[in-house]
Amino acid sequence: MSVWRMIPLAFLLVWLAACGPSETDATPIADENSSAATAVPTTPSPVNNTIIDDEEARALMFNLTDGSPSEVDAALAQILEAGDPRFIAVLIELLRGRQIGLVQYPDLVQIGESLDALSGQSWGIDWAKWITWYGGTDLTPPPGFTSWKGQLLAQIDPTFGQFLQDSQPSNVRVE
């Protein structure tokens, strides 16, 4: 190979190396002035000793999206009375669904107040803070959550309903 052909090749290799990742690319820098939500692991204690069994939890979850306003109110009241933290994930999804028009009831303030009561946090309707906080916890949703979320998101695209199913294995959190 002639020297003239090697010069562009060498230039190309140097250019590609310069475009590659550097050591500083992998080092996150904390912003001291950030107002992002921080995960403070809390396990809210139930207000009442009323335990919501798994089958009832599944029914309550579906009542929140498929029920009449009175059924939604009754489901929320039962969840809050029991202080069941499994419903935090459900309420976060319900909050987002309400914000983007997938859910018409309950109103945003009611969802935010319910989240505040169950979690001990106070972010109201700030979905971004809720989702960031939840990701740093070990909380788990009620059984049936994946299919419920799939049904909710199927209003955007029916494929979500096929993809998000309890019967499908998952290596990541679906909340």
Backbone as a chain_set.jsonl record, in Angstrom:
{"seq": "MSVWRMIPLAFLLVWLAACGPSETDATPIADENSSAATAVPTTPSPVNNTIIDDEEARALMFNLTDGSPSEVDAALAQILEAGDPRFIAVLIELLRGRQIGLVQYPDLVQIGESLDALSGQSWGIDWAKWITWYGGTDLTPPPGFTSWKGQLLAQIDPTFGQFLQDSQPSNVRVE", "coords": {"N": [[0.849, -1.164, 0.0], [0.539, 2.223, -0.798], [2.147, 5.2, 0.524], [0.564, 7.434, 0.267], [-2.001, 6.428, 0.295], [-2.16, 5.471, 2.849], [-2.126, 7.696, 4.507], [-4.757, 9.01, 4.501], [-6.129, 6.876, 5.678], [-4.883, 6.635, 8.184], [-5.549, 9.148, 9.205], [-8.34, 8.842, 9.346], [-8.543, 6.797, 11.292], [-7.464, 8.12, 13.551], [-9.337, 10.141, 13.815], [-11.696, 8.62, 14.34], [-10.953, 7.483, 16.784], [-10.841, 9.768, 18.34], [-13.498, 10.437, 18.443], [-14.582, 8.518, 19.989], [-15.661, 7.106, 23.196], [-14.631, 8.727, 26.204], [-12.789, 8.588, 29.302], [-14.024, 10.364, 31.014], [-16.627, 10.382, 30.157], [-18.032, 8.388, 31.442], [-18.267, 9.096, 34.039], [-20.486, 10.172, 36.307], [-21.707, 13.367, 37.309], [-22.685, 14.926, 40.174], [-25.224, 17.264, 40.656], [-25.256, 19.826, 42.79], [-27.24, 21.662, 43.169], [-29.515, 20.535, 42.323], [-32.977, 19.849, 42.043], [-34.133, 17.453, 41.948], [-36.026, 14.537, 42.762], [-35.157, 12.63, 45.561], [-34.477, 9.309, 46.46], [-35.899, 8.182, 49.237], [-35.983, 5.59, 51.101], [-38.896, 4.393, 52.297], [-41.132, 2.575, 54.218], [-44.259, 2.71, 54.375], [-46.333, 2.439, 57.205], [-49.257, 0.54, 57.676], [-52.327, 2.287, 58.053], [-54.444, 1.127, 59.184], [-55.12, -2.144, 60.396], [-56.189, -3.618, 58.424], [-55.843, -5.95, 56.056], [-55.273, -6.148, 52.645], [-56.077, -8.661, 50.58], [-54.497, -10.556, 47.904], [-56.242, -11.124, 45.706], [-58.347, -9.351, 46.098], [-56.883, -6.998, 45.955], [-56.162, -6.995, 43.267], [-58.711, -6.665, 42.112], [-59.414, -4.138, 43.138], [-57.49, -2.561, 41.904], [-58.221, -2.714, 39.181], [-60.733, -1.563, 39.426], [-60.047, 1.071, 39.815], [-59.492, 2.05, 37.276], [-61.505, 1.095, 35.608], [-63.895, 1.356, 36.894], [-66.958, 2.984, 38.02], [-67.304, 6.477, 39.012], [-68.095, 6.368, 41.768], [-67.279, 3.787, 42.465], [-64.544, 4.029, 42.058], [-63.926, 5.938, 44.02], [-64.592, 4.437, 46.307], [-62.74, 2.345, 46.1], [-60.297, 3.756, 46.326], [-60.63, 4.767, 48.925], [-60.616, 2.396, 50.436], [-58.033, 1.434, 49.897], [-56.462, 3.502, 50.973], [-57.303, 3.429, 53.634], [-56.301, 0.963, 54.412], [-53.66, 1.49, 54.027], [-51.941, 0.436, 52.111], [-48.922, -0.02, 50.639], [-48.36, -1.202, 48.202], [-49.94, -0.128, 46.29], [-48.851, 2.243, 45.503], [-47.334, 2.222, 43.124], [-49.409, 1.732, 41.323], [-50.955, 4.049, 41.633], [-49.131, 5.965, 40.745], [-48.97, 5.312, 38.022], [-51.635, 5.749, 37.406], [-51.787, 8.479, 37.885], [-50.142, 9.457, 35.79], [-51.603, 8.485, 33.633], [-53.929, 9.984, 33.916], [-52.908, 12.542, 33.501], [-52.241, 12.448, 30.795], [-54.623, 11.948, 29.58], [-55.751, 9.364, 29.547], [-57.246, 8.459, 31.6], [-60.185, 9.489, 33.179], [-61.177, 9.945, 35.689], [-60.087, 9.412, 38.997], [-59.641, 12.929, 39.935], [-56.622, 14.866, 39.387], [-55.583, 16.039, 41.755], [-56.711, 14.479, 43.769], [-55.495, 12.01, 43.251], [-52.791, 12.702, 43.673], [-52.857, 13.462, 46.409], [-53.513, 11.014, 47.511], [-51.256, 9.501, 46.867], [-49.338, 10.918, 48.37], [-50.299, 10.362, 50.96], [-50.04, 7.54, 51.134], [-47.304, 7.12, 50.765], [-45.806, 8.822, 52.363], [-44.358, 10.837, 51.323], [-44.305, 14.099, 49.687], [-45.157, 15.103, 47.045], [-47.344, 15.612, 45.517], [-48.816, 16.089, 42.443], [-46.591, 15.773, 40.86], [-45.332, 13.958, 38.606], [-42.778, 13.217, 37.593], [-41.066, 13.407, 39.828], [-42.225, 11.468, 41.449], [-41.822, 9.091, 39.969], [-39.064, 8.969, 39.842], [-38.392, 8.772, 42.557], [-39.731, 6.361, 43.221], [-38.321, 4.489, 41.713], [-36.016, 4.186, 43.19], [-36.734, 2.664, 45.324], [-37.667, -0.399, 47.059], [-40.194, -1.19, 46.725], [-43.056, -3.101, 45.712], [-45.561, -3.726, 43.236], [-49.127, -4.573, 43.34], [-50.301, -7.982, 42.706], [-50.997, -8.739, 39.308], [-50.475, -6.296, 38.26], [-48.864, -5.811, 35.945], [-50.425, -6.693, 33.73], [-52.608, -5.012, 34.14], [-51.425, -2.483, 33.748], [-50.703, -2.821, 31.086], [-53.249, -2.957, 29.916], [-54.151, -0.373, 30.462], [-52.275, 1.208, 29.015], [-52.796, 0.248, 26.496], [-54.673, 1.816, 25.394], [-53.293, 3.757, 24.132], [-51.707, 2.371, 22.291], [-52.569, -0.701, 21.004], [-50.7, -2.754, 21.098], [-49.279, -2.517, 23.462], [-50.956, -3.74, 25.306], [-50.724, -6.383, 24.546], [-48.043, -6.866, 24.937], [-47.414, -6.141, 27.608], [-48.038, -8.216, 29.91], [-48.964, -10.244, 32.663], [-48.256, -12.871, 32.396], [-45.999, -12.865, 30.848], [-42.503, -13.167, 31.021], [-40.19, -11.028, 32.799], [-37.215, -9.159, 33.007], [-36.724, -6.754, 34.044], [-37.991, -4.068, 36.075], [-41.41, -3.43, 35.732], [-42.854, -1.368, 36.588]], "CA": [[0.0, 0.0, 0.0], [1.384, 3.411, -0.9], [2.101, 6.15, 1.633], [-0.555, 8.354, 0.03], [-3.244, 5.762, 0.697], [-2.124, 5.254, 4.293], [-2.372, 8.957, 5.21], [-6.189, 9.153, 4.811], [-6.521, 5.806, 6.587], [-4.393, 7.022, 9.508], [-6.381, 10.275, 9.624], [-9.639, 8.279, 9.691], [-8.398, 6.092, 12.563], [-7.299, 9.121, 14.604], [-10.63, 10.805, 13.95], [-12.596, 7.688, 15.013], [-10.52, 7.366, 18.177], [-11.205, 11.012, 19.018], [-14.949, 10.453, 18.606], [-14.967, 7.456, 20.917], [-15.887, 7.52, 24.58], [-13.462, 8.996, 27.027], [-12.996, 8.188, 30.683], [-14.933, 11.295, 31.684], [-18.0, 10.132, 29.743], [-18.671, 7.433, 32.328], [-18.28, 9.591, 35.408], [-21.582, 11.109, 36.531], [-21.412, 14.493, 38.189], [-23.882, 15.314, 40.918], [-25.527, 18.687, 40.669], [-25.626, 20.154, 44.159], [-28.427, 22.511, 43.175], [-30.598, 19.796, 41.695], [-34.194, 19.711, 42.835], [-34.707, 16.158, 41.617], [-36.457, 13.747, 43.906], [-34.206, 11.634, 46.031], [-35.159, 8.134, 46.985], [-35.801, 7.973, 50.67], [-36.752, 4.363, 51.28], [-39.822, 4.361, 53.41], [-42.16, 1.559, 54.141], [-45.349, 3.261, 55.163], [-47.057, 1.461, 58.001], [-50.688, 0.645, 57.422], [-53.109, 3.1, 58.967], [-55.34, 0.173, 59.806], [-54.584, -3.491, 60.234], [-56.938, -4.277, 57.378], [-54.959, -6.449, 55.006], [-55.932, -6.365, 51.359], [-55.507, -9.872, 49.991], [-54.067, -10.378, 46.514], [-57.374, -11.114, 44.772], [-59.041, -8.079, 46.309], [-55.985, -5.953, 45.445], [-56.318, -7.006, 41.808], [-60.021, -6.083, 41.8], [-59.352, -2.701, 43.432], [-56.66, -1.93, 40.88], [-59.027, -2.57, 37.972], [-61.804, -0.603, 39.724], [-59.513, 2.434, 39.686], [-59.532, 2.495, 35.876], [-62.698, 0.641, 34.898], [-65.087, 1.544, 37.71], [-67.68, 4.262, 38.026], [-66.708, 7.371, 40.013], [-68.329, 5.899, 43.143], [-66.423, 2.61, 42.665], [-63.173, 4.541, 42.179], [-63.823, 6.539, 45.354], [-64.606, 3.357, 47.3], [-61.453, 1.639, 45.991], [-59.274, 4.623, 46.926], [-60.851, 4.817, 50.375], [-60.172, 1.124, 51.011], [-56.567, 1.396, 49.775], [-55.909, 4.456, 51.937], [-57.588, 2.937, 54.983], [-55.36, -0.132, 54.678], [-52.289, 2.0, 53.93], [-51.219, -0.59, 51.345], [-47.932, 0.63, 49.776], [-48.3, -1.816, 46.869], [-50.72, 0.691, 45.366], [-48.118, 3.441, 45.095], [-47.045, 2.064, 41.689], [-50.685, 1.867, 40.61], [-51.342, 5.462, 41.645], [-48.203, 6.707, 39.878], [-49.44, 5.084, 36.647], [-52.933, 6.419, 37.301], [-51.463, 9.904, 37.772], [-49.68, 9.73, 34.42], [-52.745, 8.243, 32.752], [-54.83, 11.146, 34.029], [-52.24, 13.693, 32.892], [-52.228, 12.355, 29.328], [-55.978, 11.755, 29.088], [-56.199, 7.973, 29.484], [-58.145, 8.265, 32.738], [-60.977, 10.702, 33.397], [-61.481, 10.082, 37.111], [-60.246, 10.586, 39.835], [-58.902, 14.102, 39.476], [-55.187, 14.845, 39.69], [-55.323, 16.367, 43.162], [-57.088, 13.303, 44.565], [-54.437, 11.01, 43.061], [-51.599, 13.205, 44.352], [-53.052, 13.368, 47.858], [-53.465, 9.589, 47.859], [-49.838, 9.125, 46.824], [-48.698, 11.524, 49.543], [-50.74, 9.641, 52.158], [-49.492, 6.174, 51.154], [-45.841, 7.062, 50.709], [-45.137, 9.695, 53.319], [-43.706, 11.898, 50.55], [-45.26, 15.192, 49.448], [-44.923, 15.657, 45.713], [-48.598, 15.886, 44.837], [-49.012, 15.577, 41.081], [-45.319, 15.84, 40.123], [-45.068, 12.59, 38.156], [-41.339, 12.975, 37.449], [-40.499, 13.147, 41.159], [-42.729, 10.175, 41.92], [-41.206, 7.978, 39.243], [-37.66, 8.938, 40.269], [-38.379, 8.248, 43.926], [-40.156, 4.961, 43.231], [-37.231, 3.688, 41.156], [-35.004, 3.956, 44.212], [-37.294, 1.889, 46.432], [-37.864, -1.835, 46.85], [-41.629, -1.441, 46.734], [-43.572, -3.925, 44.622], [-46.985, -3.48, 42.999], [-49.985, -5.731, 43.599], [-50.368, -8.965, 41.626], [-51.837, -8.314, 38.198], [-50.101, -4.939, 37.866], [-48.345, -5.738, 34.575], [-51.563, -6.754, 32.801], [-53.388, -3.785, 34.341], [-50.708, -1.401, 33.071], [-50.848, -3.089, 29.656], [-54.605, -2.564, 29.519], [-54.196, 1.09, 30.505], [-51.485, 1.759, 27.911], [-53.352, -0.213, 25.221], [-55.455, 2.921, 24.846], [-52.362, 4.48, 23.262], [-51.359, 1.422, 21.235], [-52.997, -2.032, 21.44], [-49.548, -3.632, 21.297], [-48.924, -2.491, 24.884], [-51.776, -4.743, 25.978], [-50.189, -7.707, 24.222], [-46.677, -6.949, 25.451], [-47.411, -6.066, 29.072], [-48.895, -9.262, 30.457], [-48.39, -10.922, 33.828], [-47.728, -14.175, 31.982], [-44.728, -12.672, 30.146], [-41.393, -12.947, 31.959], [-39.534, -9.729, 32.708], [-35.96, -9.036, 33.743], [-36.68, -5.39, 34.567], [-39.225, -3.646, 36.731], [-42.369, -2.885, 34.769], [-43.51, -0.199, 37.144]], "C": [[0.9, 1.234, 0.0], [1.179, 4.323, 0.304], [0.893, 7.064, 1.49], [-1.894, 7.728, 0.41], [-3.303, 5.582, 2.214], [-2.435, 6.536, 5.071], [-3.865, 9.15, 5.486], [-6.675, 8.08, 5.79], [-6.091, 6.137, 8.02], [-5.231, 8.179, 10.058], [-7.755, 9.781, 10.089], [-9.585, 7.567, 11.044], [-8.249, 7.063, 13.73], [-8.628, 9.818, 14.864], [-11.636, 9.909, 14.679], [-12.24, 7.531, 16.486], [-10.918, 8.61, 18.967], [-12.707, 11.083, 19.28], [-15.434, 9.425, 19.613], [-15.157, 7.976, 22.323], [-14.585, 7.774, 25.313], [-13.773, 8.574, 28.45], [-13.991, 9.105, 31.383], [-16.384, 11.072, 31.276], [-18.737, 9.248, 30.744], [-18.768, 7.922, 33.767], [-19.418, 10.585, 35.592], [-21.177, 12.192, 37.523], [-22.703, 14.901, 38.865], [-24.024, 16.822, 40.897], [-26.029, 19.039, 42.062], [-26.901, 20.974, 44.238], [-29.64, 21.817, 42.58], [-31.799, 19.696, 42.626], [-34.877, 18.386, 42.539], [-35.057, 15.403, 42.89], [-35.376, 12.756, 44.29], [-34.982, 10.498, 46.655], [-34.874, 8.009, 48.469], [-36.64, 6.743, 50.952], [-37.626, 4.448, 52.531], [-40.786, 3.224, 53.182], [-43.292, 2.045, 55.023], [-46.055, 2.169, 55.952], [-48.539, 1.637, 57.744], [-51.381, 1.468, 58.499], [-53.99, 2.18, 59.806], [-54.708, -1.203, 59.633], [-55.344, -4.284, 59.186], [-55.984, -4.674, 56.264], [-55.783, -6.655, 53.741], [-55.292, -7.6, 50.74], [-55.275, -9.663, 48.496], [-55.229, -10.299, 45.526], [-58.157, -9.804, 44.882], [-58.203, -6.912, 45.782], [-56.109, -5.847, 43.93], [-57.64, -6.335, 41.416], [-60.021, -4.573, 42.043], [-58.576, -1.952, 42.357], [-57.479, -1.701, 39.599], [-60.213, -1.63, 38.2], [-61.323, 0.832, 39.55], [-59.562, 2.948, 38.25], [-60.842, 2.156, 35.176], [-63.997, 0.93, 35.643], [-65.748, 2.895, 37.508], [-67.003, 5.176, 39.046], [-66.927, 6.902, 41.457], [-67.487, 4.659, 43.451], [-64.957, 3.019, 42.82], [-62.967, 5.133, 43.57], [-63.765, 5.47, 46.44], [-63.281, 2.594, 47.29], [-60.341, 2.46, 46.633], [-59.407, 4.676, 48.445], [-60.345, 3.54, 51.042], [-58.645, 1.016, 50.997], [-55.928, 2.302, 50.825], [-56.145, 4.007, 53.376], [-56.611, 1.827, 55.371], [-53.917, 0.357, 54.673], [-51.393, 1.062, 53.146], [-50.234, 0.044, 50.364], [-47.782, -0.018, 48.401], [-49.012, -0.949, 45.837], [-50.026, 1.983, 44.965], [-47.806, 3.37, 43.604], [-48.305, 2.269, 40.858], [-51.079, 3.342, 40.523], [-50.406, 6.325, 40.809], [-48.622, 6.539, 38.419], [-50.779, 5.774, 36.41], [-52.742, 7.926, 37.138], [-51.052, 10.246, 36.343], [-50.82, 9.534, 33.425], [-53.728, 9.401, 32.76], [-54.223, 12.356, 33.332], [-52.288, 13.646, 31.369], [-53.589, 11.976, 28.749], [-56.457, 10.325, 28.965], [-57.242, 7.671, 30.552], [-58.881, 9.581, 32.975], [-61.259, 10.976, 34.869], [-60.618, 9.099, 37.868], [-59.441, 11.772, 39.316], [-57.459, 14.036, 39.975], [-54.895, 15.082, 41.167], [-55.631, 15.166, 44.055], [-56.024, 12.206, 44.451], [-53.178, 11.437, 43.814], [-51.703, 13.105, 45.861], [-52.996, 11.917, 48.33], [-52.028, 9.083, 47.857], [-49.094, 9.664, 48.042], [-49.026, 10.724, 50.806], [-50.113, 8.251, 52.247], [-47.982, 6.139, 51.324], [-45.138, 7.828, 51.819], [-44.346, 10.801, 52.638], [-44.731, 13.007, 50.32], [-44.992, 15.875, 48.112], [-46.206, 15.864, 44.922], [-48.677, 15.247, 43.469], [-47.743, 15.659, 40.232], [-44.869, 14.426, 39.75], [-43.577, 12.285, 38.082], [-40.69, 12.68, 38.801], [-40.962, 11.799, 41.695], [-41.985, 9.022, 41.265], [-39.732, 7.844, 39.627], [-37.552, 8.332, 41.664], [-38.68, 6.754, 43.936], [-39.044, 4.046, 42.72], [-36.136, 3.387, 42.158], [-35.507, 3.163, 45.403], [-37.345, 0.408, 46.07], [-39.348, -2.192, 46.857], [-42.026, -2.3, 45.54], [-45.064, -3.644, 44.463], [-47.816, -4.72, 43.333], [-49.924, -6.736, 42.451], [-51.336, -8.481, 40.548], [-51.466, -6.949, 37.652], [-49.672, -4.858, 36.402], [-49.479, -5.772, 33.559], [-52.438, -5.51, 32.915], [-52.743, -2.615, 33.607], [-50.801, -1.58, 31.556], [-52.209, -2.669, 29.139], [-54.738, -1.043, 29.485], [-53.486, 1.689, 29.288], [-51.971, 1.29, 26.539], [-54.259, 0.846, 24.603], [-54.602, 3.797, 23.932], [-52.052, 3.632, 22.043], [-51.722, 0.027, 21.732], [-51.841, -3.007, 21.698], [-49.096, -3.638, 22.757], [-49.694, -3.566, 25.649], [-51.3, -6.156, 25.718], [-48.829, -7.919, 24.865], [-46.637, -6.999, 26.976], [-48.462, -7.016, 29.641], [-48.204, -9.912, 31.643], [-47.743, -12.247, 33.441], [-46.388, -14.068, 31.251], [-43.61, -12.434, 31.157], [-40.75, -11.579, 31.731], [-38.273, -9.735, 33.554], [-35.794, -7.648, 34.347], [-38.004, -5.086, 35.257], [-40.166, -3.044, 35.695], [-43.084, -1.66, 35.31], [-42.996, 1.016, 36.433]], "O": [[1.901, 1.28, 0.714], [0.174, 4.231, 1.009], [0.268, 7.427, 2.486], [-2.819, 8.438, 0.805], [-4.389, 5.547, 2.792], [-2.956, 6.466, 6.184], [-4.22, 9.435, 6.63], [-7.532, 8.347, 6.633], [-6.86, 5.937, 8.961], [-5.582, 8.188, 11.238], [-8.274, 10.246, 11.104], [-10.497, 7.722, 11.857], [-8.843, 6.854, 14.788], [-8.995, 10.053, 16.015], [-12.36, 10.389, 15.551], [-13.126, 7.454, 17.338], [-11.292, 8.51, 20.135], [-13.138, 11.723, 20.239], [-16.588, 9.47, 20.04], [-14.856, 9.133, 22.618], [-13.573, 7.118, 25.068], [-14.915, 8.238, 28.762], [-14.727, 8.657, 32.262], [-17.29, 11.525, 31.975], [-19.956, 9.357, 30.875], [-19.303, 7.218, 34.623], [-19.344, 11.711, 35.1], [-20.405, 11.952, 38.451], [-23.699, 15.187, 38.201], [-23.057, 17.557, 41.098], [-27.105, 18.6, 42.468], [-27.571, 20.979, 45.27], [-30.675, 22.446, 42.358], [-31.658, 19.487, 43.831], [-36.058, 18.209, 42.839], [-34.46, 15.611, 43.946], [-34.761, 12.124, 43.432], [-36.013, 10.703, 47.296], [-33.743, 7.76, 48.886], [-37.865, 6.828, 51.036], [-37.137, 4.558, 53.656], [-41.198, 2.961, 52.052], [-43.301, 1.833, 56.236], [-46.34, 1.097, 55.42], [-49.022, 2.761, 57.61], [-51.072, 1.364, 59.686], [-54.241, 2.435, 60.984], [-53.835, -1.377, 58.783], [-55.162, -5.496, 59.073], [-55.391, -3.817, 55.609], [-56.854, -7.261, 53.772], [-54.106, -7.591, 50.413], [-55.79, -8.716, 47.901], [-55.197, -9.485, 44.602], [-58.572, -9.229, 43.875], [-58.744, -5.953, 45.23], [-56.155, -4.749, 43.377], [-57.674, -5.527, 40.488], [-60.566, -3.815, 41.241], [-58.954, -0.853, 41.952], [-57.429, -0.621, 39.01], [-60.656, -0.967, 37.263], [-62.103, 1.71, 39.18], [-59.663, 4.155, 38.03], [-61.246, 2.857, 34.248], [-65.082, 0.766, 35.085], [-65.181, 3.812, 36.913], [-66.211, 4.705, 39.862], [-66.024, 7.03, 42.284], [-67.028, 4.494, 44.581], [-64.22, 2.432, 43.612], [-61.958, 4.864, 44.221], [-62.983, 5.581, 47.384], [-62.759, 2.238, 48.347], [-59.534, 1.928, 47.395], [-58.408, 4.634, 49.163], [-59.715, 3.599, 52.097], [-58.04, 0.56, 51.968], [-54.967, 1.911, 51.487], [-55.281, 4.185, 54.235], [-56.153, 1.76, 56.511], [-53.043, -0.289, 55.252], [-50.217, 0.905, 53.474], [-50.661, 0.595, 49.349], [-47.142, 0.557, 47.52], [-48.717, -1.03, 44.645], [-50.565, 2.745, 44.163], [-47.993, 4.355, 42.889], [-48.265, 2.909, 39.808], [-51.486, 3.82, 39.465], [-50.841, 7.316, 40.223], [-48.629, 7.509, 37.66], [-51.021, 6.318, 35.333], [-53.443, 8.57, 36.358], [-51.553, 11.206, 35.758], [-50.982, 10.319, 32.492], [-54.292, 9.754, 31.724], [-54.925, 13.108, 32.655], [-52.367, 14.689, 30.72], [-53.696, 11.709, 27.552], [-57.485, 10.085, 28.332], [-58.028, 6.733, 30.416], [-58.274, 10.652, 32.972], [-61.546, 12.111, 35.249], [-60.435, 7.986, 37.374], [-58.658, 11.639, 38.375], [-57.127, 13.254, 40.866], [-54.056, 14.402, 41.757], [-54.885, 14.878, 44.99], [-55.694, 11.552, 45.441], [-52.567, 10.628, 44.512], [-50.746, 12.707, 46.526], [-52.494, 11.629, 49.417], [-51.63, 8.326, 48.742], [-48.313, 8.947, 48.667], [-48.145, 10.443, 51.619], [-49.698, 7.831, 53.327], [-47.444, 5.229, 51.957], [-44.002, 7.514, 52.172], [-43.724, 11.62, 53.315], [-45.891, 12.874, 50.711], [-44.649, 17.056, 48.053], [-46.149, 16.258, 43.757], [-48.616, 14.025, 43.337], [-47.822, 15.618, 39.005], [-44.121, 13.785, 40.488], [-43.154, 11.197, 38.473], [-39.846, 11.789, 38.897], [-40.189, 11.073, 42.319], [-41.567, 8.083, 41.942], [-39.212, 6.732, 39.725], [-36.705, 7.473, 41.909], [-37.976, 5.975, 44.578], [-38.853, 2.949, 43.243], [-35.396, 2.418, 41.986], [-34.788, 3.002, 46.389], [-37.099, 0.021, 44.928], [-39.711, -3.362, 46.981], [-41.401, -2.231, 44.481], [-45.752, -3.359, 45.443], [-47.264, -5.792, 43.58], [-49.535, -6.378, 41.34], [-52.369, -7.885, 40.852], [-52.07, -6.484, 36.685], [-50.073, -3.936, 35.692], [-49.498, -4.969, 32.626], [-52.949, -5.01, 31.913], [-53.425, -1.849, 32.927], [-50.961, -0.603, 30.825], [-52.32, -2.093, 28.057], [-55.367, -0.491, 28.582], [-54.026, 2.566, 28.615], [-51.595, 1.874, 25.523], [-54.577, 0.776, 23.416], [-55.127, 4.493, 23.063], [-52.123, 4.103, 20.907], [-51.232, -0.393, 22.78], [-52.001, -3.976, 22.44], [-48.586, -4.648, 23.241], [-49.143, -4.223, 26.533], [-51.452, -7.033, 26.569], [-48.502, -9.028, 25.289], [-45.912, -7.804, 27.561], [-49.622, -6.648, 29.823], [-46.989, -10.107, 31.626], [-46.793, -12.692, 34.085], [-45.713, -15.079, 31.055], [-43.747, -11.596, 32.049], [-40.766, -11.046, 30.622], [-38.261, -10.249, 34.673], [-34.837, -7.394, 35.078], [-39.006, -5.768, 35.041], [-39.745, -2.232, 34.871], [-43.827, -0.994, 34.59], [-43.413, 2.133, 36.739]]}, "num_chains": 1, "name": "protein.A"}
